[in-house]
Each structure stands twice: as structure tokens, then as C-alpha cells.
């Protein structure tokens, strides 16, 4: 009997902590993905900025100044597009994470509901009238 109680307790503990383990794993994976994404974005922005500074340093005369200013609109447009694309990608990653969390929560809710229905004690038998 004691072994049955311990086995039931161990099974309930697995059921209770399984969603947390899934959440923790998902959270770590998502943080790793988002951190890598942000580091790559920062690097690309820094590269764009450095490239512009190099081009500005190369300005020596009126012709090179005209050429430099002509490319500024293209560069600003490319930067704006990159920012918008990165924002959309980051938003998509956040939505995917939200969807996965909702799946884990729904699975945990279903498991909890199923375990409560199976764990309900048997109804006491009515006493017979003597």
C-alpha cells in the first residue's frame, strides 16, 4: 500500500513538473535564438555605420562630396528596410514563442484535468438500512 502511494506521488510529481521542464527548455531555446538574432542585427547595423564613416572619410573634393550625398538616400532607405525587416522577424519569433507557450499551457491544463478526474476518490457506498 505504501509503495502504491509513493508510486502515485511520483507519477503526480512527473505530471506536475513536466510542463515546467518544457517551458524552461523552450524559454532557453528562445532566449538563445533571440540573442543570436539581436547580436547579428547589431553587427549589421555597426557594419553599415562603419561603411558610411569610411565613405565620409573618403570625401576629398566637391565631386566625391556629391557622390557621397547621392548615396545617402539609398543607404537610409536600405537601413530603414533592414530595421523594418528585423522588427518583423523579431515579432514573428515572439509570436512563435507565445504560440508554443500556449500549447504547453493547454497541454498542462488537459493533463491536470485528466489527472483530477482519474484521481477522484471512489464515491462512498451508501450504507444499507438495517
Order of alpha helices (4+ residues) and beta strands (2+ residues): alpha-alpha
